[in-house]
Amino acid sequence: MILQTAELSPSQKAAIEDGAPKGVDTAQREDAVLKMRHQLSLLDLSQRRKSIEEWMASLMGDVDAELTA
């Protein structure tokens, strides 16, 4: 069952009738990517996320160090 709710405001109606989502053009997207990469490059290595391969390599290195000690 669908219940009626309050009437939409004129701006809400216009937004629904307009309907076309506003996208980001390619230049804006590339600019955002470059900014994100720059911000990531400023982080300490300790703050960066490691890939699964990086975690495995560091874990295996710890295990190897323990075995040889």
CHARMM-style PDB file with segment names, atoms N, HN, CA, C and O in Angstrom:
ATOM      1  N   MET     1       0.841  -1.172   0.000  1.00  0.00      PROA
ATOM      2  CA  MET     1       0.000   0.000   0.000  1.00  0.00      PROA
ATOM      3  C   MET     1       0.890   1.241   0.000  1.00  0.00      PROA
ATOM      4  O   MET     1       1.836   1.329   0.783  1.00  0.00      PROA
ATOM      5  N   ILE     2       0.596   2.174  -0.855  1.00  0.00      PROA
ATOM      6  HN  ILE     2      -0.173   2.102  -1.491  1.00  0.00      PROA
ATOM      7  CA  ILE     2       1.361   3.420  -0.939  1.00  0.00      PROA
ATOM      8  C   ILE     2       0.543   4.516  -0.274  1.00  0.00      PROA
ATOM      9  O   ILE     2      -0.619   4.740  -0.615  1.00  0.00      PROA
ATOM     10  N   LEU     3       1.158   5.179   0.660  1.00  0.00      PROA
ATOM     11  HN  LEU     3       2.101   4.997   0.936  1.00  0.00      PROA
ATOM     12  CA  LEU     3       0.487   6.267   1.360  1.00  0.00      PROA
ATOM     13  C   LEU     3       0.868   7.587   0.725  1.00  0.00      PROA
ATOM     14  O   LEU     3       2.003   7.778   0.291  1.00  0.00      PROA
ATOM     15  N   GLN     4      -0.082   8.486   0.677  1.00  0.00      PROA
ATOM     16  HN  GLN     4      -1.004   8.331   1.030  1.00  0.00      PROA
ATOM     17  CA  GLN     4       0.203   9.823   0.171  1.00  0.00      PROA
ATOM     18  C   GLN     4       0.965  10.604   1.235  1.00  0.00      PROA
ATOM     19  O   GLN     4       0.612  10.568   2.414  1.00  0.00      PROA
ATOM     20  N   THR     5       1.980  11.290   0.824  1.00  0.00      PROA
ATOM     21  HN  THR     5       2.267  11.319  -0.133  1.00  0.00      PROA
ATOM     22  CA  THR     5       2.730  12.139   1.741  1.00  0.00      PROA
ATOM     23  C   THR     5       2.473  13.586   1.371  1.00  0.00      PROA
ATOM     24  O   THR     5       1.658  13.878   0.496  1.00  0.00      PROA
ATOM     25  N   ALA     6       3.149  14.464   2.022  1.00  0.00      PROA
ATOM     26  HN  ALA     6       3.811  14.227   2.733  1.00  0.00      PROA
ATOM     27  CA  ALA     6       2.974  15.892   1.748  1.00  0.00      PROA
ATOM     28  C   ALA     6       3.274  16.191   0.288  1.00  0.00      PROA
ATOM     29  O   ALA     6       4.049  15.487  -0.360  1.00  0.00      PROA
ATOM     30  N   GLU     7       2.662  17.225  -0.209  1.00  0.00      PROA
ATOM     31  HN  GLU     7       2.033  17.797   0.317  1.00  0.00      PROA
ATOM     32  CA  GLU     7       2.885  17.647  -1.589  1.00  0.00      PROA
ATOM     33  C   GLU     7       4.337  18.080  -1.771  1.00  0.00      PROA
ATOM     34  O   GLU     7       4.973  18.573  -0.839  1.00  0.00      PROA
ATOM     35  N   LEU     8       4.842  17.889  -2.969  1.00  0.00      PROA
ATOM     36  HN  LEU     8       4.325  17.489  -3.726  1.00  0.00      PROA
ATOM     37  CA  LEU     8       6.196  18.322  -3.287  1.00  0.00      PROA
ATOM     38  C   LEU     8       6.232  19.829  -3.475  1.00  0.00      PROA
ATOM     39  O   LEU     8       5.280  20.446  -3.951  1.00  0.00      PROA
ATOM     40  N   SER     9       7.366  20.399  -3.083  1.00  0.00      PROA
ATOM     41  HN  SER     9       8.140  19.898  -2.696  1.00  0.00      PROA
ATOM     42  CA  SER     9       7.548  21.828  -3.302  1.00  0.00      PROA
ATOM     43  C   SER     9       7.819  22.055  -4.788  1.00  0.00      PROA
ATOM     44  O   SER     9       8.196  21.119  -5.493  1.00  0.00      PROA
ATOM     45  N   PRO    10       7.635  23.275  -5.272  1.00  0.00      PROA
ATOM     46  CA  PRO    10       7.924  23.553  -6.688  1.00  0.00      PROA
ATOM     47  C   PRO    10       9.353  23.206  -7.084  1.00  0.00      PROA
ATOM     48  O   PRO    10       9.582  22.725  -8.195  1.00  0.00      PROA
ATOM     49  N   SER    11      10.319  23.440  -6.198  1.00  0.00      PROA
ATOM     50  HN  SER    11      10.133  23.830  -5.296  1.00  0.00      PROA
ATOM     51  CA  SER    11      11.706  23.123  -6.541  1.00  0.00      PROA
ATOM     52  C   SER    11      11.913  21.615  -6.615  1.00  0.00      PROA
ATOM     53  O   SER    11      12.682  21.138  -7.451  1.00  0.00      PROA
ATOM     54  N   GLN    12      11.234  20.852  -5.745  1.00  0.00      PROA
ATOM     55  HN  GLN    12      10.610  21.239  -5.066  1.00  0.00      PROA
ATOM     56  CA  GLN    12      11.332  19.396  -5.800  1.00  0.00      PROA
ATOM     57  C   GLN    12      10.713  18.874  -7.093  1.00  0.00      PROA
ATOM     58  O   GLN    12      11.268  17.988  -7.742  1.00  0.00      PROA
ATOM     59  N   LYS    13       9.562  19.426  -7.459  1.00  0.00      PROA
ATOM     60  HN  LYS    13       9.111  20.146  -6.931  1.00  0.00      PROA
ATOM     61  CA  LYS    13       8.909  19.009  -8.708  1.00  0.00      PROA
ATOM     62  C   LYS    13       9.807  19.301  -9.901  1.00  0.00      PROA
ATOM     63  O   LYS    13       9.947  18.469 -10.797  1.00  0.00      PROA
ATOM     64  N   ALA    14      10.419  20.490  -9.913  1.00  0.00      PROA
ATOM     65  HN  ALA    14      10.305  21.166  -9.185  1.00  0.00      PROA
ATOM     66  CA  ALA    14      11.290  20.868 -11.028  1.00  0.00      PROA
ATOM     67  C   ALA    14      12.493  19.935 -11.103  1.00  0.00      PROA
ATOM     68  O   ALA    14      12.920  19.558 -12.194  1.00  0.00      PROA
ATOM     69  N   ALA    15      13.036  19.564  -9.957  1.00  0.00      PROA
ATOM     70  HN  ALA    15      12.689  19.871  -9.071  1.00  0.00      PROA
ATOM     71  CA  ALA    15      14.193  18.674  -9.943  1.00  0.00      PROA
ATOM     72  C   ALA    15      13.827  17.299 -10.471  1.00  0.00      PROA
ATOM     73  O   ALA    15      14.608  16.682 -11.195  1.00  0.00      PROA
ATOM     74  N   ILE    16      12.654  16.819 -10.115  1.00  0.00      PROA
ATOM     75  HN  ILE    16      12.020  17.321  -9.526  1.00  0.00      PROA
ATOM     76  CA  ILE    16      12.210  15.503 -10.590  1.00  0.00      PROA
ATOM     77  C   ILE    16      11.917  15.538 -12.077  1.00  0.00      PROA
ATOM     78  O   ILE    16      12.279  14.617 -12.809  1.00  0.00      PROA
ATOM     79  N   GLU    17      11.262  16.598 -12.523  1.00  0.00      PROA
ATOM     80  HN  GLU    17      10.968  17.346 -11.928  1.00  0.00      PROA
ATOM     81  CA  GLU    17      10.908  16.702 -13.939  1.00  0.00      PROA
ATOM     82  C   GLU    17      12.141  16.921 -14.809  1.00  0.00      PROA
ATOM     83  O   GLU    17      12.192  16.456 -15.947  1.00  0.00      PROA
ATOM     84  N   ASP    18      13.141  17.632 -14.269  1.00  0.00      PROA
ATOM     85  HN  ASP    18      13.099  18.010 -13.344  1.00  0.00      PROA
ATOM     86  CA  ASP    18      14.381  17.836 -15.013  1.00  0.00      PROA
ATOM     87  C   ASP    18      15.026  16.477 -15.266  1.00  0.00      PROA
ATOM     88  O   ASP    18      15.404  16.170 -16.397  1.00  0.00      PROA
ATOM     89  N   GLY    19      15.148  15.687 -14.255  1.00  0.00      PROA
ATOM     90  HN  GLY    19      14.841  15.936 -13.337  1.00  0.00      PROA
ATOM     91  CA  GLY    19      15.508  14.281 -14.357  1.00  0.00      PROA
ATOM     92  C   GLY    19      16.899  13.940 -14.815  1.00  0.00      PROA
ATOM     93  O   GLY    19      17.388  12.868 -14.460  1.00  0.00      PROA
ATOM     94  N   ALA    20      17.559  14.756 -15.560  1.00  0.00      PROA
ATOM     95  HN  ALA    20      17.162  15.628 -15.848  1.00  0.00      PROA
ATOM     96  CA  ALA    20      18.874  14.412 -16.088  1.00  0.00      PROA
ATOM     97  C   ALA    20      19.933  14.633 -15.006  1.00  0.00      PROA
ATOM     98  O   ALA    20      20.144  15.758 -14.554  1.00  0.00      PROA
ATOM     99  N   PRO    21      20.592  13.558 -14.597  1.00  0.00      PROA
ATOM    100  CA  PRO    21      21.642  13.751 -13.607  1.00  0.00      PROA
ATOM    101  C   PRO    21      22.802  14.543 -14.200  1.00  0.00      PROA
ATOM    102  O   PRO    21      23.166  14.373 -15.363  1.00  0.00      PROA
ATOM    103  N   LYS    22      23.352  15.380 -13.398  1.00  0.00      PROA
ATOM    104  HN  LYS    22      23.056  15.517 -12.453  1.00  0.00      PROA
ATOM    105  CA  LYS    22      24.458  16.213 -13.859  1.00  0.00      PROA
ATOM    106  C   LYS    22      25.754  15.437 -13.678  1.00  0.00      PROA
ATOM    107  O   LYS    22      26.114  15.081 -12.556  1.00  0.00      PROA
ATOM    108  N   GLY    23      26.434  15.182 -14.740  1.00  0.00      PROA
ATOM    109  HN  GLY    23      26.142  15.472 -15.651  1.00  0.00      PROA
ATOM    110  CA  GLY    23      27.670  14.407 -14.697  1.00  0.00      PROA
ATOM    111  C   GLY    23      28.890  15.298 -14.654  1.00  0.00      PROA
ATOM    112  O   GLY    23      28.794  16.521 -14.756  1.00  0.00      PROA
ATOM    113  N   VAL    24      30.017  14.675 -14.503  1.00  0.00      PROA
ATOM    114  HN  VAL    24      30.095  13.681 -14.420  1.00  0.00      PROA
ATOM    115  CA  VAL    24      31.298  15.383 -14.482  1.00  0.00      PROA
ATOM    116  C   VAL    24      31.965  15.143 -15.824  1.00  0.00      PROA
ATOM    117  O   VAL    24      32.020  14.011 -16.305  1.00  0.00      PROA
ATOM    118  N   ASP    25      32.474  16.217 -16.430  1.00  0.00      PROA
ATOM    119  HN  ASP    25      32.429  17.136 -16.039  1.00  0.00      PROA
ATOM    120  CA  ASP    25      33.130  16.022 -17.716  1.00  0.00      PROA
ATOM    121  C   ASP    25      34.519  15.417 -17.511  1.00  0.00      PROA
ATOM    122  O   ASP    25      35.020  15.349 -16.389  1.00  0.00      PROA
ATOM    123  N   THR    26      35.110  14.993 -18.578  1.00  0.00      PROA
ATOM    124  HN  THR    26      34.702  15.048 -19.490  1.00  0.00      PROA
ATOM    125  CA  THR    26      36.384  14.270 -18.525  1.00  0.00      PROA
ATOM    126  C   THR    26      37.498  15.114 -17.915  1.00  0.00      PROA
ATOM    127  O   THR    26      38.308  14.602 -17.143  1.00  0.00      PROA
ATOM    128  N   ALA    27      37.546  16.384 -18.247  1.00  0.00      PROA
ATOM    129  HN  ALA    27      36.888  16.801 -18.874  1.00  0.00      PROA
ATOM    130  CA  ALA    27      38.602  17.256 -17.719  1.00  0.00      PROA
ATOM    131  C   ALA    27      38.498  17.380 -16.200  1.00  0.00      PROA
ATOM    132  O   ALA    27      39.509  17.340 -15.499  1.00  0.00      PROA
ATOM    133  N   GLN    28      37.267  17.532 -15.692  1.00  0.00      PROA
ATOM    134  HN  GLN    28      36.445  17.565 -16.261  1.00  0.00      PROA
ATOM    135  CA  GLN    28      37.076  17.635 -14.247  1.00  0.00      PROA
ATOM    136  C   GLN    28      37.463  16.330 -13.560  1.00  0.00      PROA
ATOM    137  O   GLN    28      38.046  16.341 -12.476  1.00  0.00      PROA
ATOM    138  N   ARG    29      37.141  15.222 -14.186  1.00  0.00      PROA
ATOM    139  HN  ARG    29      36.667  15.213 -15.067  1.00  0.00      PROA
ATOM    140  CA  ARG    29      37.467  13.909 -13.613  1.00  0.00      PROA
ATOM    141  C   ARG    29      38.986  13.714 -13.551  1.00  0.00      PROA
ATOM    142  O   ARG    29      39.514  13.269 -12.533  1.00  0.00      PROA
ATOM    143  N   GLU    30      39.679  14.045 -14.632  1.00  0.00      PROA
ATOM    144  HN  GLU    30      39.249  14.407 -15.460  1.00  0.00      PROA
ATOM    145  CA  GLU    30      41.133  13.921 -14.660  1.00  0.00      PROA
ATOM    146  C   GLU    30      41.784  14.825 -13.627  1.00  0.00      PROA
ATOM    147  O   GLU    30      42.757  14.434 -12.982  1.00  0.00      PROA
ATOM    148  N   ASP    31      41.251  16.035 -13.466  1.00  0.00      PROA
ATOM    149  HN  ASP    31      40.461  16.352 -13.990  1.00  0.00      PROA
ATOM    150  CA  ASP    31      41.771  16.960 -12.465  1.00  0.00      PROA
ATOM    151  C   ASP    31      41.600  16.376 -11.065  1.00  0.00      PROA
ATOM    152  O   ASP    31      42.510  16.464 -10.242  1.00  0.00      PROA
ATOM    153  N   ALA    32      40.448  15.785 -10.794  1.00  0.00      PROA
ATOM    154  HN  ALA    32      39.708  15.714 -11.463  1.00  0.00      PROA
ATOM    155  CA  ALA    32      40.201  15.169  -9.493  1.00  0.00      PROA
ATOM    156  C   ALA    32      41.149  13.997  -9.250  1.00  0.00      PROA
ATOM    157  O   ALA    32      41.641  13.815  -8.136  1.00  0.00      PROA
ATOM    158  N   VAL    33      41.405  13.203 -10.287  1.00  0.00      PROA
ATOM    159  HN  VAL    33      41.006  13.351 -11.191  1.00  0.00      PROA
ATOM    160  CA  VAL    33      42.324  12.067 -10.158  1.00  0.00      PROA
ATOM    161  C   VAL    33      43.730  12.559  -9.824  1.00  0.00      PROA
ATOM    162  O   VAL    33      44.393  12.004  -8.948  1.00  0.00      PROA
ATOM    163  N   LEU    34      44.180  13.589 -10.513  1.00  0.00      PROA
ATOM    164  HN  LEU    34      43.642  14.040 -11.225  1.00  0.00      PROA
ATOM    165  CA  LEU    34      45.517  14.133 -10.243  1.00  0.00      PROA
ATOM    166  C   LEU    34      45.630  14.691  -8.829  1.00  0.00      PROA
ATOM    167  O   LEU    34      46.651  14.510  -8.166  1.00  0.00      PROA
ATOM    168  N   LYS    35      44.579  15.370  -8.369  1.00  0.00      PROA
ATOM    169  HN  LYS    35      43.750  15.517  -8.908  1.00  0.00      PROA
ATOM    170  CA  LYS    35      44.594  15.904  -7.011  1.00  0.00      PROA
ATOM    171  C   LYS    35      44.639  14.777  -5.984  1.00  0.00      PROA
ATOM    172  O   LYS    35      45.362  14.866  -4.992  1.00  0.00      PROA
ATOM    173  N   MET    36      43.869  13.720  -6.221  1.00  0.00      PROA
ATOM    174  HN  MET    36      43.282  13.648  -7.027  1.00  0.00      PROA
ATOM    175  CA  MET    36      43.854  12.587  -5.309  1.00  0.00      PROA
ATOM    176  C   MET    36      45.216  11.907  -5.272  1.00  0.00      PROA
ATOM    177  O   MET    36      45.703  11.562  -4.195  1.00  0.00      PROA
ATOM    178  N   ARG    37      45.833  11.713  -6.422  1.00  0.00      PROA
ATOM    179  HN  ARG    37      45.438  11.993  -7.297  1.00  0.00      PROA
ATOM    180  CA  ARG    37      47.160  11.099  -6.463  1.00  0.00      PROA
ATOM    181  C   ARG    37      48.184  11.945  -5.717  1.00  0.00      PROA
ATOM    182  O   ARG    37      49.046  11.418  -5.013  1.00  0.00      PROA
ATOM    183  N   HSD    38      48.082  13.260  -5.879  1.00  0.00      PROA
ATOM    184  HN  HSD    38      47.382  13.688  -6.451  1.00  0.00      PROA
ATOM    185  CA  HSD    38      48.997  14.154  -5.179  1.00  0.00      PROA
ATOM    186  C   HSD    38      48.813  14.031  -3.668  1.00  0.00      PROA
ATOM    187  O   HSD    38      49.791  13.946  -2.926  1.00  0.00      PROA
ATOM    188  N   GLN    39      47.555  14.023  -3.214  1.00  0.00      PROA
ATOM    189  HN  GLN    39      46.761  14.092  -3.817  1.00  0.00      PROA
ATOM    190  CA  GLN    39      47.297  13.895  -1.780  1.00  0.00      PROA
ATOM    191  C   GLN    39      47.813  12.563  -1.242  1.00  0.00      PROA
ATOM    192  O   GLN    39      48.366  12.508  -0.144  1.00  0.00      PROA
ATOM    193  N   LEU    40      47.636  11.500  -2.006  1.00  0.00      PROA
ATOM    194  HN  LEU    40      47.187  11.545  -2.898  1.00  0.00      PROA
ATOM    195  CA  LEU    40      48.127  10.192  -1.584  1.00  0.00      PROA
ATOM    196  C   LEU    40      49.647  10.160  -1.517  1.00  0.00      PROA
ATOM    197  O   LEU    40      50.221   9.492  -0.657  1.00  0.00      PROA
ATOM    198  N   SER    41      50.298  10.878  -2.420  1.00  0.00      PROA
ATOM    199  HN  SER    41      49.833  11.421  -3.119  1.00  0.00      PROA
ATOM    200  CA  SER    41      51.759  10.888  -2.410  1.00  0.00      PROA
ATOM    201  C   SER    41      52.302  11.627  -1.195  1.00  0.00      PROA
ATOM    202  O   SER    41      53.456  11.421  -0.820  1.00  0.00      PROA
ATOM    203  N   LEU    42      51.494  12.485  -0.571  1.00  0.00      PROA
ATOM    204  HN  LEU    42      50.556  12.652  -0.876  1.00  0.00      PROA
ATOM    205  CA  LEU    42      51.932  13.234   0.595  1.00  0.00      PROA
ATOM    206  C   LEU    42      51.846  12.424   1.887  1.00  0.00      PROA
ATOM    207  O   LEU    42      52.440  12.804   2.895  1.00  0.00      PROA
ATOM    208  N   LEU    43      51.121  11.323   1.866  1.00  0.00      PROA
ATOM    209  HN  LEU    43      50.638  11.014   1.046  1.00  0.00      PROA
ATOM    210  CA  LEU    43      50.960  10.513   3.067  1.00  0.00      PROA
ATOM    211  C   LEU    43      52.243   9.778   3.417  1.00  0.00      PROA
ATOM    212  O   LEU    43      53.033   9.440   2.536  1.00  0.00      PROA
ATOM    213  N   ASP    44      52.445   9.535   4.686  1.00  0.00      PROA
ATOM    214  HN  ASP    44      51.803   9.809   5.402  1.00  0.00      PROA
ATOM    215  CA  ASP    44      53.533   8.671   5.126  1.00  0.00      PROA
ATOM    216  C   ASP    44      53.271   7.263   4.622  1.00  0.00      PROA
ATOM    217  O   ASP    44      52.127   6.895   4.357  1.00  0.00      PROA
ATOM    218  N   LEU    45      54.321   6.481   4.490  1.00  0.00      PROA
ATOM    219  HN  LEU    45      55.251   6.779   4.705  1.00  0.00      PROA
ATOM    220  CA  LEU    45      54.131   5.085   4.110  1.00  0.00      PROA
ATOM    221  C   LEU    45      53.289   4.349   5.142  1.00  0.00      PROA
ATOM    222  O   LEU    45      52.546   3.431   4.794  1.00  0.00      PROA
ATOM    223  N   SER    46      53.396   4.741   6.405  1.00  0.00      PROA
ATOM    224  HN  SER    46      53.999   5.487   6.688  1.00  0.00      PROA
ATOM    225  CA  SER    46      52.623   4.084   7.452  1.00  0.00      PROA
ATOM    226  C   SER    46      51.133   4.375   7.328  1.00  0.00      PROA
ATOM    227  O   SER    46      50.312   3.615   7.842  1.00  0.00      PROA
ATOM    228  N   GLN    47      50.774   5.463   6.653  1.00  0.00      PROA
ATOM    229  HN  GLN    47      51.442   6.080   6.236  1.00  0.00      PROA
ATOM    230  CA  GLN    47      49.366   5.824   6.508  1.00  0.00      PROA
ATOM    231  C   GLN    47      48.753   5.267   5.230  1.00  0.00      PROA
ATOM    232  O   GLN    47      47.533   5.284   5.072  1.00  0.00      PROA
ATOM    233  N   ARG    48      49.572   4.781   4.332  1.00  0.00      PROA
ATOM    234  HN  ARG    48      50.563   4.768   4.461  1.00  0.00      PROA
ATOM    235  CA  ARG    48      49.057   4.257   3.069  1.00  0.00      PROA
ATOM    236  C   ARG    48      48.511   2.860   3.282  1.00  0.00      PROA
ATOM    237  O   ARG    48      48.978   2.124   4.151  1.00  0.00      PROA
ATOM    238  N   ARG    49      47.538   2.506   2.497  1.00  0.00      PROA
ATOM    239  HN  ARG    49      47.158   3.104   1.790  1.00  0.00      PROA
ATOM    240  CA  ARG    49      46.997   1.157   2.554  1.00  0.00      PROA
ATOM    241  C   ARG    49      47.909   0.225   1.786  1.00  0.00      PROA
ATOM    242  O   ARG    49      48.416   0.567   0.717  1.00  0.00      PROA
ATOM    243  N   LYS    50      48.108  -0.944   2.338  1.00  0.00      PROA
ATOM    244  HN  LYS    50      47.696  -1.221   3.206  1.00  0.00      PROA
ATOM    245  CA  LYS    50      48.940  -1.928   1.673  1.00  0.00      PROA
ATOM    246  C   LYS    50      48.060  -2.858   0.851  1.00  0.00      PROA
ATOM    247  O   LYS    50      46.909  -3.128   1.196  1.00  0.00      PROA
ATOM    248  N   SER    51      48.633  -3.338  -0.239  1.00  0.00      PROA
ATOM    249  HN  SER    51      49.567  -3.119  -0.519  1.00  0.00      PROA
ATOM    250  CA  SER    51      47.935  -4.339  -1.026  1.00  0.00      PROA
ATOM    251  C   SER    51      48.091  -5.690  -0.344  1.00  0.00      PROA
ATOM    252  O   SER    51      48.909  -5.838   0.564  1.00  0.00      PROA
ATOM    253  N   ILE    52      47.322  -6.660  -0.771  1.00  0.00      PROA
ATOM    254  HN  ILE    52      46.657  -6.539  -1.509  1.00  0.00      PROA
ATOM    255  CA  ILE    52      47.424  -8.008  -0.222  1.00  0.00      PROA
ATOM    256  C   ILE    52      48.839  -8.538  -0.423  1.00  0.00      PROA
ATOM    257  O   ILE    52      49.404  -9.169   0.470  1.00  0.00      PROA
ATOM    258  N   GLU    53      49.408  -8.281  -1.598  1.00  0.00      PROA
ATOM    259  HN  GLU    53      48.949  -7.769  -2.324  1.00  0.00      PROA
ATOM    260  CA  GLU    53      50.754  -8.752  -1.885  1.00  0.00      PROA
ATOM    261  C   GLU    53      51.768  -8.124  -0.930  1.00  0.00      PROA
ATOM    262  O   GLU    53      52.688  -8.797  -0.466  1.00  0.00      PROA
ATOM    263  N   GLU    54      51.595  -6.818  -0.634  1.00  0.00      PROA
ATOM    264  HN  GLU    54      50.847  -6.271  -1.011  1.00  0.00      PROA
ATOM    265  CA  GLU    54      52.510  -6.147   0.280  1.00  0.00      PROA
ATOM    266  C   GLU    54      52.389  -6.712   1.693  1.00  0.00      PROA
ATOM    267  O   GLU    54      53.394  -6.905   2.377  1.00  0.00      PROA
ATOM    268  N   TRP    55      51.155  -6.975   2.127  1.00  0.00      PROA
ATOM    269  HN  TRP    55      50.339  -6.818   1.571  1.00  0.00      PROA
ATOM    270  CA  TRP    55      50.965  -7.565   3.450  1.00  0.00      PROA
ATOM    271  C   TRP    55      51.609  -8.948   3.515  1.00  0.00      PROA
ATOM    272  O   TRP    55      52.292  -9.269   4.488  1.00  0.00      PROA
ATOM    273  N   MET    56      51.397  -9.758   2.497  1.00  0.00      PROA
ATOM    274  HN  MET    56      50.843  -9.497   1.706  1.00  0.00      PROA
ATOM    275  CA  MET    56      51.963 -11.104   2.486  1.00  0.00      PROA
ATOM    276  C   MET    56      53.489 -11.046   2.506  1.00  0.00      PROA
ATOM    277  O   MET    56      54.136 -11.823   3.209  1.00  0.00      PROA
ATOM    278  N   ALA    57      54.058 -10.128   1.738  1.00  0.00      PROA
ATOM    279  HN  ALA    57      53.533  -9.496   1.168  1.00  0.00      PROA
ATOM    280  CA  ALA    57      55.517 -10.013   1.703  1.00  0.00      PROA
ATOM    281  C   ALA    57      56.055  -9.598   3.067  1.00  0.00      PROA
ATOM    282  O   ALA    57      57.068 -10.131   3.522  1.00  0.00      PROA
ATOM    283  N   SER    58      55.386  -8.650   3.723  1.00  0.00      PROA
ATOM    284  HN  SER    58      54.564  -8.218   3.354  1.00  0.00      PROA
ATOM    285  CA  SER    58      55.872  -8.224   5.038  1.00  0.00      PROA
ATOM    286  C   SER    58      55.675  -9.322   6.074  1.00  0.00      PROA
ATOM    287  O   SER    58      56.525  -9.517   6.943  1.00  0.00      PROA
ATOM    288  N   LEU    59      54.558 -10.040   5.987  1.00  0.00      PROA
ATOM    289  HN  LEU    59      53.867  -9.882   5.282  1.00  0.00      PROA
ATOM    290  CA  LEU    59      54.338 -11.148   6.920  1.00  0.00      PROA
ATOM    291  C   LEU    59      55.348 -12.270   6.698  1.00  0.00      PROA
ATOM    292  O   LEU    59      55.895 -12.822   7.654  1.00  0.00      PROA
ATOM    293  N   MET    60      55.587 -12.598   5.453  1.00  0.00      PROA
ATOM    294  HN  MET    60      55.143 -12.150   4.676  1.00  0.00      PROA
ATOM    295  CA  MET    60      56.545 -13.661   5.152  1.00  0.00      PROA
ATOM    296  C   MET    60      57.957 -13.238   5.564  1.00  0.00      PROA
ATOM    297  O   MET    60      58.752 -14.069   6.003  1.00  0.00      PROA
ATOM    298  N   GLY    61      58.263 -11.969   5.427  1.00  0.00      PROA
ATOM    299  HN  GLY    61      57.617 -11.294   5.070  1.00  0.00      PROA
ATOM    300  CA  GLY    61      59.556 -11.468   5.872  1.00  0.00      PROA
ATOM    301  C   GLY    61      59.700 -11.612   7.376  1.00  0.00      PROA
ATOM    302  O   GLY    61      60.768 -11.984   7.861  1.00  0.00      PROA
ATOM    303  N   ASP    62      58.623 -11.319   8.133  1.00  0.00      PROA
ATOM    304  HN  ASP    62      57.755 -11.017   7.739  1.00  0.00      PROA
ATOM    305  CA  ASP    62      58.652 -11.483   9.584  1.00  0.00      PROA
ATOM    306  C   ASP    62      58.838 -12.943   9.958  1.00  0.00      PROA
ATOM    307  O   ASP    62      59.594 -13.254  10.879  1.00  0.00      PROA
ATOM    308  N   VAL    63      58.161 -13.840   9.258  1.00  0.00      PROA
ATOM    309  HN  VAL    63      57.547 -13.587   8.510  1.00  0.00      PROA
ATOM    310  CA  VAL    63      58.271 -15.274   9.538  1.00  0.00      PROA
ATOM    311  C   VAL    63      59.681 -15.746   9.227  1.00  0.00      PROA
ATOM    312  O   VAL    63      60.276 -16.489  10.007  1.00  0.00      PROA
ATOM    313  N   ASP    64      60.221 -15.316   8.084  1.00  0.00      PROA
ATOM    314  HN  ASP    64      59.738 -14.712   7.450  1.00  0.00      PROA
ATOM    315  CA  ASP    64      61.586 -15.709   7.721  1.00  0.00      PROA
ATOM    316  C   ASP    64      62.593 -15.217   8.749  1.00  0.00      PROA
ATOM    317  O   ASP    64      63.532 -15.934   9.095  1.00  0.00      PROA
ATOM    318  N   ALA    65      62.400 -13.988   9.243  1.00  0.00      PROA
ATOM    319  HN  ALA    65      61.638 -13.405   8.962  1.00  0.00      PROA
ATOM    320  CA  ALA    65      63.310 -13.423  10.233  1.00  0.00      PROA
ATOM    321  C   ALA    65      63.244 -14.220  11.532  1.00  0.00      PROA
ATOM    322  O   ALA    65      64.271 -14.453  12.170  1.00  0.00      PROA
ATOM    323  N   GLU    66      62.035 -14.642  11.929  1.00  0.00      PROA
ATOM    324  HN  GLU    66      61.201 -14.453  11.411  1.00  0.00      PROA
ATOM    325  CA  GLU    66      61.879 -15.427  13.156  1.00  0.00      PROA
ATOM    326  C   GLU    66      62.511 -16.808  13.001  1.00  0.00      PROA
ATOM    327  O   GLU    66      63.108 -17.326  13.945  1.00  0.00      PROA
ATOM    328  N   LEU    67      62.384 -17.401  11.823  1.00  0.00      PROA
ATOM    329  HN  LEU    67      61.899 -16.979  11.057  1.00  0.00      PROA
ATOM    330  CA  LEU    67      62.923 -18.740  11.598  1.00  0.00      PROA
ATOM    331  C   LEU    67      64.448 -18.727  11.587  1.00  0.00      PROA
ATOM    332  O   LEU    67      65.073 -19.680  12.054  1.00  0.00      PROA
ATOM    333  N   THR    68      65.054 -17.673  11.067  1.00  0.00      PROA
ATOM    334  HN  THR    68      64.547 -16.899  10.688  1.00  0.00      PROA
ATOM    335  CA  THR    68      66.502 -17.616  10.986  1.00  0.00      PROA
ATOM    336  C   THR    68      67.145 -17.128  12.280  1.00  0.00      PROA
ATOM    337  O   THR    68      68.354 -17.274  12.461  1.00  0.00      PROA
ATOM    338  N   ALA    69      66.356 -16.553  13.175  1.00  0.00      PROA
ATOM    339  HN  ALA    69      65.374 -16.434  13.027  1.00  0.00      PROA
ATOM    340  CA  ALA    69      66.908 -16.015  14.436  1.00  0.00      PROA
ATOM    341  C   ALA    69      67.134 -17.074  15.475  1.00  0.00      PROA
ATOM    342  OT1 ALA    69      67.592 -16.769  16.577  1.00  0.00      PROA
TER     343      ALA     69
END
